[in-house]
Amino acid sequence: MGSASNPDDTETNDSVTVLAFDLEDRRYCVRAESVESVLGVTDDDPLADAADPWDAGTVTVAGERVRVVDLPRAFGSSLRTTARVDEPKLLVFAVTDDEDRYYGWLVDDVDVTRSVRPASLEPPRVETTHVKGRLEIGGEEVVWLDERTIHG
């Protein structure tokens, strides 16, 4: 796998800033410019009990409605709610839906932003629309998610 910070990559010098986050033992990222804010969640019980993790409910943040996707349950095991981290994070995206609700992803933990070169992106291992590809950041494999296709 090519490194996102490999100086020998001559395909492009353009870089994109991504925000990395964790779900269970996997690392993911999205374009940092698409994230409006990152919030701590102290009570995720209503979200964890939702029947559909892809539409786990709506929370209100600073007077704005945020439609939540419970990514640990959507991407992890069905038993994930029993092993949920104590204080998950909510990534709130800048784009709103037809009802002016923001989109939010419940995740385990959020890292710092990193600059990567899209040219270092390797294709997904399986056919999927919500994964842009894989890359290496700081020696770790990171799956780059396409928030636009996840939001539908």
N, C-alpha and C positions, 0 to 999 in steps of 0.2 A: 504494500500500500504506500502510495506517495505521501510525503509529509506536506502539510499545509504551509510550513515555513521553510521549505527547501529552496535555498537561493539558486540552485542549478535549474529550476523550472523556468525555461525561457519562453513557454507558450504565451504567457501574459504576465505583466507586472501589476495589473489591476488587482486590488484586494477588496474584500468585502468584510465588514465587521459582523460577527455572529455572536450570539449569546448562548453559552452552553448551559445545559441543565441535566439533572439526573432523574432517572426512573429506575427504581430497584438497582441493579448492578450495571446498567447501561447508561451511556452518555449520549445525549442528543444536542442539537443546536437548531436555531432559526436565525434569520436575518435580524440583527439587533435593531435596525431602523423600523421594523414592523411591530416592536414591542413598545407599548405606551408606558407601562409601569410594571414593577414586580412588587407584590404584596405578600406579607405573611398572613397565614390563615390559622386562627386559633381554634375555631369550631367548624370542622368539616363534616360533622355527622349528617346534616341534611343532604350533602352532596354524595357521601359514601353510601347512603341508603337508596339513592335513585336507581330505578330499574334499568335505565339506559346510560352507560358511562359517557356515550357520545353527546348526550343531552342531559347532564346531571342536575340541571336546575339553573336558577338565576340568582345572583347575589347583587346587592346594591353597594356600590363603592363611590363615595363622594357624590351621592345623588344620581349616579349613572347605573343603569342596569347592565350586568355582565352575564352573558350566557356561558356556562362552564362546561368544559369537556374534562372529565376525570381521566387523564392520561394514564396514571398508574393502573387503573382498572381496565381501560381500553387496550393498553399495550401489554399488561402483565397478566398474572394469573387471576382466575375468578375469585380466589381466596385473598386477594391483595388487601381488602379492607381490614382484615384482622391483623395484618402486619404493617399497617400504614405508619409512616414516620410521624413523630409527635407534632411537628409544626411544618406542614407542607407550604409550598409557595404557590401563588397564583400569578401566572404571566398574563397580563391584560394587553391585548393587541389594539393597535391604533384604528383598525378598520371596524366599522359597525355593520350590522345586518340590516335587512329591510325595515325592521322595527326600531332602528337606532339603538340596539343593544350592542355593547362591545362583546368581543369574544374573549374568553379566558381559559387557560389551561392550568389545571391543578397538576403540579409536579412535586417531586420529593425535595429537590434542592436546586439552587441556581448558582452558577459560577460567574466569573467575570467575562467581559467581552474580549474577543480575540479577533485579530485580522487574519484572514485566510485568502488564498487565491482559488477562485472557482475552477481554475484549470487543474487543480490537484484533486478534484472530486472524482471518485470512482463510482460506477453505476451501482444501483442497489443489487443485492444478491438475489432477491426475488422480485417478480413483477408486481409493482405497486404504484399507485398514483400519488401517495402522500409522502414518499421519500425521494428527495432529490439525489441522494447518493451518500457515499461514505468518504471520510477523510481522516487524517491523523492530526491531532492537536496535542502538543506536549507529550507525545509518545502514547497517547490513548486513541483508540478507534472511536469516532464520533459519527452518529447518523444525523444527516442534515434533513430536517423535516420541511415540507412545503405547507406552510400554514394556510395558504389560499385553498388548496384542495381539501384539507382537513375541515375547514369551515364550510365548504360546499359552496 
